[in-house]
Amino acid sequence: MLASLTTHPELPASSRLAKLDHVLVLMPAADEVPEDCPDRKLLLAALARRNKNTDKLHSDPTVANGPQGGLRVWTMLDAKKSRFQLLSQLREAFDALLDEEPASLQVLLLGDDAFRAWAGELAAYVGLANGTPLPSLKREDAPKPLQSLDLWGIELLSPVSASLAEANLLARMLTALPPNTLTPAAYRERLAEMAVDLGWGMEEFDLQRLSDLGAGAFLAVAQGSPVGDAAIVRLSYVPSGAHAGAVALVGKGICFDTGGHNLKPPKYMAGMHEDMAGSAVALSILVAATRLQLPVRIDAWLALARNEISPQAYRQGDVVTALDGTTIEVVDTDAEGRMVLADTLTLAAREKPALLMDFATLTGSMLSALGTRYGGVFASTGELARQAVQAGVESGERVCIFPLDEDYEEALDSDVADIKQCSLDGEADHILAALFLKRFVGDLPWLHMDLSAASCEGGLGAIASEQTGFGVAWGMKLLCDWLEAGKRTASTS
């Protein structure tokens, strides 16, 4: 649950400021500390002790004890920096305060109206997103959540920052849950509760229904689990007066991935409860869109299953028939994500959405290509690729575009089926996986996000936890920009 957020049009009086325990002061970048900077003498003394110049405030927060205890943190925000840099700087500033687990935190905004509005939105997002710790089963020393966040020097905030913070936190909380807690069955129960609370439509394609439909790619993965709780879940946000073209979000929700018969070694099986991060991102974008009442129908299709090792599990060499009739030669049972997504994308594509986006922790080769600080994106058109990169710049969740050239497809040629699931050579598997998925999308406008940045040791950008919720802010920014572009096109036609 997020901390409560309160705004105050004026800065606190000096008498009140002295009594505040945990304070962050945000200033525009400048050569000198402004005369009206709260606790200016404390700041100058702290800079002198550390032998720092004022320009260090442009990148490094400065911390000192308050006049009556507590902490003061000062930093300067330079609007010329990238959003990623600014969010990282703010995360470091908030970390110094949140490490003490305060019940309340104060942010003081200096500068002109435009700066305070801009900086306030950034601070609200970073403070709210990091103020609530992720779930912990520790009986002792469990971290305490921030209860209230006060922004001083600003009268009003848009609801965007709080909605994004809530959505990012949801994605991270789900991703952090252990695999015996977030089973496909438990996940489906959570989704049913959310659908009621948020007014969504909900449709479940359980194993029997998927069998009747002929969704052999999804079922091949699901058959290894004796529990039989796997399903594709469709959640629908349908606002009144919705935009004419619907959006489909597809998320990989493998609640645990053993690798199947191609069993992962322990080093690579660690953390595989996070293989459902794509579904959490898709779900969280739906939450944010609902909170902000975006004027477009959005369907989230979540592929929920486990990739287990059992006598019933699918094997190397199996040939299965996907929902669209494509026959697939199974080459590696650890390439299960593209299997469950194939049938889920087919279901989503049948609705002919105006935009289709899928999210998945799909390939180790994307991690090799980018590490954990960028997400890898594939786009069906150059314009969508451009929008994807721009959304990364403006959201602070950076992405890199990868190719979809047809000559790579030769590696997926099969002697016994329409297509191979993957290649054992390992070369460019992130590209082969995207080309495999593209077969089930057809000619629809499509973006595929391989979530290499779903987990990043030490945090990433705005987010301090190892689970980053990467993709939520990016997806919302892209979606809003796409809607605006559609409005402009309609007004000129």
CORMOMO-V767375 format. One record per pair of residues at least 4 apart in sequence whose ideal C-beta (glycine too) atoms are under 7 Angstrom apart, sorted by sequence separation. I is the first residue (numbers start at 1). J is the second residue. If there is no record, write none. Layout:
BEGIN
i;j
I;J
I;J
END
This chain:
BEGIN
i;j
12;16
13;17
14;18
16;20
30;34
33;37
39;43
40;44
41;45
42;46
43;47
44;48
45;49
46;50
52;56
56;60
65;69
66;70
81;85
83;87
84;88
85;89
86;90
87;91
88;92
89;93
90;94
91;95
94;98
95;99
111;115
113;117
114;118
115;119
116;120
117;121
118;122
119;123
120;124
121;125
122;126
123;127
124;128
125;129
126;130
127;131
138;142
157;161
159;163
160;164
161;165
162;166
163;167
164;168
165;169
166;170
167;171
168;172
169;173
170;174
171;175
172;176
177;181
182;186
183;187
184;188
185;189
186;190
187;191
188;192
189;193
190;194
191;195
192;196
193;197
194;198
205;209
206;210
207;211
208;212
209;213
215;219
216;220
218;222
219;223
238;242
259;263
264;268
265;269
266;270
276;280
277;281
278;282
279;283
280;284
281;285
282;286
283;287
284;288
285;289
286;290
287;291
288;292
309;313
314;318
321;325
322;326
336;340
337;341
338;342
340;344
341;345
342;346
343;347
344;348
345;349
346;350
362;366
364;368
365;369
366;370
367;371
370;374
380;384
381;385
382;386
383;387
384;388
385;389
386;390
387;391
388;392
389;393
390;394
391;395
414;418
428;432
429;433
430;434
431;435
432;436
433;437
434;438
437;441
456;460
459;463
471;475
472;476
473;477
474;478
475;479
476;480
477;481
478;482
479;483
480;484
481;485
482;486
483;487
484;488
485;489
486;490
487;491
488;492
489;493
12;17
47;52
57;62
66;71
81;86
97;102
111;116
177;182
181;186
182;187
195;200
205;210
210;215
225;230
258;263
259;264
264;269
289;294
308;313
348;353
367;372
379;384
392;397
414;419
441;446
459;464
463;468
37;43
65;71
66;72
136;142
258;264
321;327
322;328
370;376
379;385
392;398
414;420
459;465
463;469
27;34
33;40
47;54
109;116
136;143
195;202
349;356
369;376
392;399
412;419
413;420
422;429
453;460
459;466
12;20
63;71
64;72
97;105
174;182
210;218
211;219
222;230
319;327
320;328
348;356
412;420
460;468
77;86
210;219
289;298
319;328
379;388
423;432
457;466
27;37
33;43
52;62
63;73
109;119
133;143
192;202
259;269
319;329
320;330
366;376
389;399
422;432
456;466
460;470
33;44
109;120
191;202
258;269
377;388
388;399
412;423
422;433
437;448
455;466
25;37
61;73
62;74
133;145
207;219
286;298
318;330
389;401
411;423
455;467
456;468
25;38
61;74
132;145
317;330
345;358
388;401
455;468
61;75
75;89
131;145
132;146
218;232
286;300
316;330
411;425
434;448
454;468
47;62
131;146
207;222
257;272
315;330
316;331
421;436
453;468
46;62
107;123
188;204
256;272
314;330
316;332
385;401
454;470
57;74
256;273
283;300
316;333
341;358
419;436
453;470
46;64
57;75
58;76
75;93
131;149
255;273
257;275
282;300
315;333
43;62
57;76
256;275
283;302
314;333
341;360
451;470
58;78
73;93
107;127
282;302
313;333
322;342
323;343
408;428
412;432
419;439
430;450
451;471
17;38
33;54
43;64
128;149
207;228
254;275
255;276
322;343
411;432
32;54
42;64
105;127
127;149
210;232
254;276
324;346
375;397
377;399
379;401
449;471
31;54
73;96
207;230
253;276
279;302
323;346
337;360
377;400
408;431
412;435
73;97
279;303
322;346
323;347
338;362
374;398
375;399
376;400
377;401
378;402
408;432
412;436
71;96
206;231
253;278
279;304
337;362
374;399
377;402
71;97
205;231
252;278
253;279
374;400
376;402
378;404
409;435
11;38
124;151
204;231
205;232
251;278
252;279
408;435
123;151
251;279
402;430
403;431
29;58
71;100
204;233
307;336
402;431
42;72
59;89
251;281
370;400
404;434
43;74
61;92
120;151
202;233
203;234
251;282
404;435
61;93
90;122
94;126
98;130
250;282
251;283
39;72
63;96
90;123
94;127
98;131
124;157
128;161
202;235
249;282
120;154
128;162
404;438
61;96
87;122
91;126
200;235
201;236
305;340
86;122
90;126
94;130
121;157
125;161
129;165
200;236
224;260
249;285
116;153
117;154
120;157
121;158
124;161
128;165
132;169
200;237
201;238
249;286
303;340
116;154
124;162
134;172
135;173
303;341
87;126
91;130
121;160
125;164
129;168
134;173
121;161
125;165
129;169
195;235
105;146
135;176
303;344
77;119
101;143
109;151
134;176
135;177
191;233
23;66
101;144
104;147
107;150
109;152
110;153
188;231
301;344
102;146
103;147
104;148
105;149
106;150
107;151
108;152
109;153
185;229
191;235
21;66
107;152
108;153
109;154
184;229
188;233
30;76
104;150
106;152
183;229
184;230
263;309
301;347
25;72
29;76
184;231
260;307
301;348
21;69
22;70
28;76
29;77
98;146
259;307
261;309
18;67
19;68
21;70
22;71
23;72
24;73
25;74
26;75
27;76
28;77
29;78
237;286
247;296
249;298
251;300
253;302
255;304
258;307
260;309
299;348
18;68
20;70
246;296
253;303
256;306
257;307
258;308
26;77
235;286
246;297
247;298
248;299
249;300
250;301
251;302
252;303
253;304
254;305
255;306
258;309
237;289
243;295
249;301
251;303
254;306
261;313
299;351
237;290
242;295
243;296
246;299
248;301
254;307
260;313
239;293
241;295
242;296
260;314
261;315
262;316
376;430
242;297
261;316
239;295
378;434
238;297
388;447
237;297
237;298
369;430
384;445
236;299
365;428
384;447
365;429
366;430
381;445
397;461
234;299
235;300
365;430
380;445
396;461
187;253
363;429
380;446
396;462
234;301
363;430
187;255
379;447
24;93
232;301
233;302
24;94
38;108
232;302
262;332
264;334
363;433
377;447
378;448
184;255
232;303
233;304
262;333
362;433
377;448
183;255
261;333
262;334
377;449
24;97
37;110
182;255
231;304
260;333
397;470
36;110
230;304
259;333
260;334
375;449
376;450
397;471
22;97
230;305
259;334
375;450
399;474
34;110
179;255
260;336
375;451
376;452
397;473
179;256
282;359
375;452
396;473
397;474
22;100
281;359
374;452
375;453
395;473
257;336
358;437
374;453
395;474
22;102
372;452
373;453
21;102
26;107
225;306
278;359
372;453
254;336
278;360
339;421
370;452
392;474
395;477
22;105
23;106
24;107
25;108
26;109
27;110
28;111
222;305
224;307
225;308
254;337
278;361
338;421
372;455
373;456
391;474
394;477
22;106
26;110
27;111
221;305
224;308
226;310
277;361
366;450
372;456
23;108
25;110
218;303
224;309
252;337
329;414
356;441
367;452
20;106
221;307
224;310
254;340
275;361
335;421
366;452
391;477
28;115
274;361
329;416
335;422
363;450
373;460
391;478
224;312
252;340
329;417
356;444
362;450
223;312
224;313
252;341
328;417
331;420
332;421
356;445
223;313
224;314
327;417
331;421
332;422
355;445
356;446
357;447
358;448
359;449
360;450
361;451
388;478
391;481
223;314
250;341
327;418
328;419
329;420
330;421
331;422
349;440
353;444
354;445
358;449
360;451
387;478
198;290
326;418
329;421
331;423
332;424
345;437
349;441
357;449
359;451
26;119
221;314
326;419
328;421
331;424
349;442
361;454
179;273
220;314
250;344
346;440
387;481
178;273
250;345
338;433
342;437
345;440
349;444
375;470
387;482
341;437
345;441
375;471
11;108
26;123
319;416
220;318
250;348
319;417
338;436
342;440
175;274
338;437
220;320
248;348
175;276
175;277
217;320
248;351
216;320
175;280
216;321
217;322
246;351
248;353
174;280
216;322
217;323
247;353
214;321
246;353
247;354
215;323
246;354
247;355
248;356
249;357
250;358
251;359
252;360
171;280
214;323
245;354
252;361
171;281
213;323
220;330
245;355
252;362
217;328
232;344
359;471
171;284
326;439
170;284
221;336
232;347
168;284
188;304
324;440
167;284
170;287
187;304
167;285
221;339
357;475
5;124
220;339
221;340
167;287
184;304
166;287
167;288
184;305
218;339
184;306
217;339
218;340
5;128
164;288
3;128
163;288
166;291
217;342
218;343
2;128
217;343
218;344
355;482
3;131
163;291
215;343
163;292
2;132
1;132
159;291
160;292
159;292
12;152
11;152
3;145
6;148
8;150
11;153
3;146
4;147
8;151
10;153
3;147
4;148
5;149
6;150
7;151
8;152
3;148
9;154
3;149
9;155
7;154
7;155
7;156
7;157
5;162
2;162
2;165
2;166
2;169
281;451
278;451
277;451
277;454
274;454
274;455
271;455
288;472
284;469
294;479
285;472
296;483
284;472
288;476
294;483
281;471
285;475
289;479
281;472
285;476
274;467
281;475
247;479
243;483
243;486
175;454
176;467
175;467
172;465
168;463
172;467
172;469
171;469
168;469
171;472
168;472
167;472
168;473
164;472
87;396
164;473
83;393
82;393
83;394
83;395
84;396
164;476
83;396
84;398
134;465
129;462
130;463
134;467
129;463
130;464
126;462
125;462
91;459
95;464
91;462
90;462
91;463
88;461
91;464
87;461
87;462
84;461
END
